[in-house]
């Protein structure tokens, strides 16, 4: 910890990810986005980054559970018939998937199998699920309320897509005065070029760490608490 302008600022990774103040936030690991045979795969996008990312996120989730972190599953949600999407959002969706003037992009609709989380990342009892309606996990949701209600200072972010919902959530987390740690091997995209561009930008704005480094930070923080106890 260092002092800046008379304020105590967390500075070391183990301080930032200390389970007593950090939450693991898993963004949009849902079938329509990452699973073969579902919405985005049917659009012909590249899902090749997702299988290894899914395995690493699953390992990170198990480690977080073992260390007692607050765990938040963010779940993209839409309503049938475009009822949850404005004209501007519909235009954004068309540009997102380069559909031009085609029909509405349908994904993660309430009541569909595509909205479900992939099996290995399904929430357990006691873990928080936050439905969202836009790219950011904070926009129009109760995520901030839930984090503050549980004394969270740092969000440890994983999920998809890197340049979309991950980066949007990370930026809004910072604007809501949370420390942000991006787990670089636990975020992925269907466009490697955009993933790389987003990581370049985020590396200059947030703390970036591998899943092994984050898990190591949890263990260091736990060890320090034992010594001080």
Secondary structure by P-SEA (a helix, b strand, c coil): ccccccbbbbcccccccccccbbbbbccccccccccccccccccccccccaaaaaaaaaaaaaaaaaccbbbbbbbbbbcccccccaaaaaaaaaaccccccccccccccccccccccccccccccbbbbbbcccccccccaaaaaaaaaccccccccccccccaaaaaaaaaaaabbbbbbcccccccccaaaaaaaaaaaaacbbbbcaaaaaaaaaaaaaaaaaac
